[in-house]
Amino acid sequence: MGSMERTADTEPRTDDRTTKARIRDAAIDCFAEHGVAATTARKVASAAGVSPGLVIHHFESMDGLRRACDDHVVSIIGQQKRGAMSSGPNFDALAALRDSRFDSLLGYLAAVLVDDSPAVERLVDEMALDAEAYMADGVAAGNLLPSDDPRSRAVLLTVWNLGALVLHRHLRRMLGVDLTSPGFGSDAASRSYAASVFEIYGDGILTEGFAATLHTAFAEQREET
C-alpha cells in the first residue's frame, strides 16, 4: 500500500513510489538542503522513513546513492527539455517554467556542482551530451536555429546555465529570484528572470550587421583550419 501525500491544492494522492525511489528522492532533498559533505546515510534514512541499512542495501554506498540521484536529475531535466524542444510553435514557456517535477532538483544541482570531484565531471558531461540531443530536437522542430558547431553550443549553454545555479545566491540578492526554490516559476520574480533569459537567447545582444560580420569572420577562419 502506498502512503498518502497532499498536493499543492491539498487534495490527497497516493505515493506509489518504490522504497528505492523514495530513498533517492529523499537524498536529493538532503543534498539540496545540507550539501554533499553533510549528507549521510542516516540523514537520508531519517528523511525517507527507513533504516540506514536499507539505504546501503539499495545503493551499496553513498557514492552509489549519489550516482542514482545524478542519473535521475539528468533524466528528469532531459525529459522536460526534450518535450519543450519538440513542441514546435505550441511550446508553453510558462508551463515549462512551473513544471512541478523539478521540485528540489535545481537545489540539488546547486549543492553538488561546487564539489570538485569526478562525479561532478560525469554529471556535467552527461548534461551537455543530453543538451546536444534535445537541442537537435529543437532545430528539427523549428524552435532553434541550426548551429555550425552543435556540440560547442550545447557545452557552452550547459556550463552557463549550471554556472547560474552555482551563483544562485547572487541572483537572489540582485534580482530577487531563487532558482533553487521548489516554487520557482510561480512568482513574478522568476517570470521576469525567465523573460530576460529568453530575450538574450532569442533576440541576442548584437546588431544584425555586427552579428553577420562576426559570423563571416569565424566561417572564414574555420575554412582556413
C-alpha positions as CSV (number, residue, x, y, z in Angstrom):
1,M,0.0,0.0,0.0
2,G,1.3,3.4,-0.8
3,S,1.3,6.2,1.7
4,M,-0.8,9.3,1.2
5,E,0.6,12.7,0.3
6,R,-1.0,16.0,-0.3
7,T,-0.6,18.0,-3.5
8,A,-0.4,21.8,-3.6
9,D,-4.2,22.1,-3.8
10,T,-4.4,19.9,-0.6
11,E,-6.1,17.0,-2.4
12,P,-4.6,13.7,-1.2
13,R,-2.9,11.4,-3.6
14,T,-1.2,8.0,-3.3
15,D,2.6,7.9,-3.1
16,D,3.2,4.8,-5.3
17,R,7.0,5.2,-5.5
18,T,9.1,2.2,-4.7
19,T,11.2,2.3,-1.5
20,K,14.3,2.8,-3.6
21,A,12.7,5.8,-5.4
22,R,11.7,7.3,-2.0
23,I,15.2,7.0,-0.7
24,R,16.6,8.5,-3.8
25,D,14.2,11.4,-3.7
26,A,14.8,12.0,0.0
27,A,18.6,12.0,-0.8
28,I,18.0,14.7,-3.4
29,D,16.2,16.8,-0.9
30,C,19.0,16.2,1.7
31,F,21.8,17.1,-0.7
32,A,19.9,20.2,-1.7
33,E,19.4,21.3,1.9
34,H,22.6,20.2,3.6
35,G,25.2,19.9,0.8
36,V,27.4,16.9,-0.1
37,A,29.7,16.7,2.9
38,A,26.9,16.9,5.5
39,T,24.5,14.4,3.9
40,T,24.9,10.9,5.5
41,A,23.1,7.6,5.1
42,R,21.5,8.2,8.5
43,K,20.2,11.6,7.5
44,V,18.8,10.3,4.2
45,A,17.2,7.3,6.0
46,S,15.5,9.6,8.5
47,A,14.1,11.8,5.7
48,A,12.9,8.7,3.8
49,G,11.5,7.0,6.9
50,V,13.7,3.9,6.5
51,S,16.7,2.4,8.3
52,P,20.3,3.4,7.3
53,G,20.9,-0.2,6.5
54,L,18.1,-0.1,3.8
55,V,19.8,2.9,2.2
56,I,23.0,0.9,1.8
57,H,21.1,-2.2,0.7
58,H,19.6,-0.4,-2.2
59,F,22.6,1.7,-3.3
60,E,25.6,-0.1,-1.8
61,S,27.3,3.1,-0.8
62,M,26.7,6.9,-0.6
63,D,28.6,7.1,-3.9
64,G,26.1,4.8,-5.4
65,L,23.3,6.8,-4.0
66,R,24.8,10.0,-5.3
67,R,25.1,8.4,-8.8
68,A,21.5,7.4,-8.7
69,C,20.5,10.9,-7.8
70,D,22.6,12.3,-10.6
71,D,21.1,9.9,-13.2
72,H,17.5,10.8,-12.0
73,V,18.2,14.6,-12.2
74,V,19.7,14.3,-15.7
75,S,16.7,12.2,-16.8
76,I,14.0,14.5,-15.5
77,I,15.6,17.7,-16.8
78,G,16.3,16.0,-20.2
79,Q,12.7,14.8,-20.4
80,Q,11.4,18.3,-19.8
81,K,13.8,19.9,-22.2
82,R,13.1,17.4,-25.0
83,G,9.4,18.0,-24.5
84,A,9.9,21.7,-24.8
85,M,12.2,21.5,-27.8
86,S,10.0,19.1,-29.8
87,S,6.8,21.1,-29.2
88,G,7.3,23.5,-32.1
89,P,5.1,26.6,-32.1
90,N,2.9,25.0,-29.3
91,F,5.7,25.5,-26.7
92,D,4.2,26.8,-23.4
93,A,7.1,28.6,-21.8
94,L,5.3,29.4,-18.5
95,A,4.0,25.9,-18.1
96,A,7.5,24.6,-18.6
97,L,8.8,27.1,-16.1
98,R,6.3,25.9,-13.5
99,D,7.0,22.2,-14.1
100,S,6.5,20.6,-10.7
101,R,8.7,17.7,-11.4
102,F,11.7,19.9,-10.7
103,D,10.9,20.2,-7.0
104,S,14.4,20.1,-5.4
105,L,16.3,19.2,-8.5
106,L,17.8,22.6,-9.1
107,G,18.7,22.9,-5.5
108,Y,20.4,19.6,-5.7
109,L,22.5,20.7,-8.7
110,A,23.4,24.0,-6.9
111,A,24.7,22.0,-3.9
112,V,26.6,19.3,-5.7
113,L,28.2,21.3,-8.5
114,V,30.6,23.0,-6.1
115,D,32.0,19.6,-5.2
116,D,35.2,19.3,-7.3
117,S,35.1,15.5,-8.0
118,P,34.9,13.0,-10.8
119,A,31.3,12.6,-10.0
120,V,30.6,16.2,-10.9
121,E,32.6,15.9,-14.1
122,R,30.5,12.9,-15.1
123,L,27.3,14.8,-14.2
124,V,28.2,17.8,-16.3
125,D,29.4,15.6,-19.2
126,E,26.0,13.8,-19.2
127,M,24.0,17.0,-19.1
128,A,26.0,18.5,-22.0
129,L,25.5,15.3,-24.1
130,D,21.8,15.4,-23.3
131,A,21.6,19.1,-24.2
132,E,23.2,18.4,-27.6
133,A,20.5,15.8,-28.3
134,Y,17.5,17.9,-27.2
135,M,18.8,21.0,-29.0
136,A,18.9,18.9,-32.2
137,D,15.2,18.1,-31.5
138,G,14.7,21.9,-31.2
139,V,16.3,22.5,-34.5
140,A,14.2,19.8,-36.2
141,A,11.0,21.3,-34.6
142,G,11.8,24.8,-35.7
143,N,12.3,26.2,-32.2
144,L,16.1,26.7,-32.5
145,L,18.4,27.9,-35.3
146,P,20.9,25.4,-36.5
147,S,24.5,25.7,-35.3
148,D,27.8,25.4,-37.2
149,D,29.1,23.6,-34.1
150,P,26.2,21.9,-32.2
151,R,28.5,20.3,-29.6
152,S,30.2,23.5,-28.6
153,R,26.9,25.3,-28.4
154,A,25.4,22.6,-26.1
155,V,28.5,22.6,-23.9
156,L,28.6,26.4,-23.5
157,L,24.9,26.7,-22.7
158,T,25.1,23.8,-20.2
159,V,28.1,25.4,-18.4
160,W,26.5,28.8,-18.4
161,N,23.2,27.6,-17.0
162,L,24.9,25.4,-14.4
163,G,27.1,28.4,-13.5
164,A,23.9,30.4,-12.8
165,L,22.9,27.7,-10.3
166,V,26.3,27.8,-8.6
167,L,25.9,31.6,-8.2
168,H,22.2,31.4,-7.4
169,R,22.7,33.4,-4.2
170,H,23.8,36.4,-6.2
171,L,20.8,36.2,-8.5
172,R,18.6,36.1,-5.4
173,R,20.4,39.0,-3.9
174,M,20.4,41.2,-7.1
175,L,17.2,40.1,-8.8
176,G,15.1,38.6,-6.0
177,V,14.8,35.3,-7.9
178,D,15.7,31.9,-6.2
179,L,16.5,29.3,-8.8
180,T,16.7,26.6,-6.2
181,S,13.3,27.2,-4.7
182,P,10.6,24.5,-5.2
183,G,8.3,27.3,-6.0
184,F,10.5,28.7,-8.8
185,G,8.3,29.8,-11.8
186,S,5.2,30.6,-9.7
187,D,6.2,34.2,-8.8
188,A,6.7,37.5,-10.6
189,A,10.5,37.5,-10.0
190,S,11.1,34.1,-11.6
191,R,8.9,35.0,-14.6
192,S,10.8,38.2,-15.1
193,Y,14.1,36.3,-14.9
194,A,12.9,33.8,-17.5
195,A,11.7,36.6,-19.8
196,S,15.2,38.1,-19.6
197,V,16.8,34.8,-20.4
198,F,14.6,34.2,-23.4
199,E,15.3,37.8,-24.5
200,I,19.0,37.1,-24.6
201,Y,18.6,33.7,-26.2
202,G,16.0,34.9,-28.7
203,D,17.0,38.5,-29.6
204,G,20.7,38.3,-28.6
205,I,22.7,41.5,-27.8
206,L,24.4,42.0,-31.2
207,T,23.1,44.1,-34.0
208,E,22.2,42.2,-37.1
209,G,25.1,43.8,-39.1
210,F,27.7,43.1,-36.4
211,A,26.5,39.6,-35.9
212,A,26.8,39.0,-39.7
213,T,30.3,40.4,-39.7
214,L,31.4,38.0,-36.9
215,H,29.7,35.1,-38.5
216,T,31.6,35.6,-41.7
217,A,34.9,36.1,-39.9
218,F,34.5,32.8,-38.0
219,A,33.3,31.0,-41.0
220,E,36.4,32.1,-43.0
221,Q,38.6,31.1,-40.0
222,R,37.1,27.6,-40.0
223,E,37.8,27.2,-43.7
224,E,41.5,28.1,-43.1
225,T,42.0,25.4,-40.4
